[in-house]
Amino acid sequence: MPRTNSFMGIDLGIKEFYTDSNGDVVSNPRYLRKSPLRLKRRHRRKSPRAKGGKNRHSNSSMSNCQRVLDRDTTL
């Protein structure tokens, strides 16, 4: 790539994800707002269950929820 003597500025913000010096605006991804709520619900379902209880077995399948959320929330 040829070297140029031009510079570019990037302004990170809250309403917009970023605005560059050319005036291009990229909107903020809003899907991350729902992630903590989903995580909170899933952790509640995963909370300790009674030994020998019916719901204890379903907790093993819930351990996948953290992996799924990590995959969904990483950029």
N, C-alpha and C positions, 0 to 999 in steps of 0.2 A: 504494500500500500504506500503510495507516495506521501511524503510528509508535506503538510501545509502549515502556514503560519497563522491559521485562524483558530479562535478559541470558542468554546461553547459553555454557557453557564446553565446550571440546573438548579431550580428552586424547589425543594421538597416542601409539601404542605399538608394540611389536614383535609380541606375541602377537595383539592385536586391532588392526585398522587405526585405529579411533578409538572412544572412548567419550564420549558427550556428557553434559551435566549432568542430563538427564532419565533417564539410566540406559540409553539405547539403545546397544547394542554392535554394531559392524560388524566382521565377521571380516576378517583379513588376506588379500589375494589371493595365493595361493601359486603362480600360474602363472609369476611372474617368476623363480622358482628355476631353472626348466628353460631359460630363455632363454640364460644364459651358456654352458651346455653345448652347446646347439645352435649358438650362434655359434662356439664353439671348434672344433667338428667341421667346420662349413662353411668356416671360415678355413683349416683344414688341407687341405681338398679344393681350395681356391682357391690354394694356395701355388704359386709359380712352377713352370712346366712346361718341358720341353725344347722348344726351337724346332723346329717341324716334327713334334712328337710327336702321337700320337693323342689324348692327353688335353688338349692345349693348346686344341683347339677347344671342348671341353666347359666350359672356364673362362669363356667368354663368357656362357654361360647361368647360371653361378654368381654373376655380378655382381648378379643379381636377389635373391640370398639376403639381402644386407644390407638392401635396401629392404623386404623382407618382414619381417625381424626388427625393423627400426625401426618398422614399422607395428604389429606385434604387441605391442611392449613399451611404446609410448607410452600414457600414461594419458589 
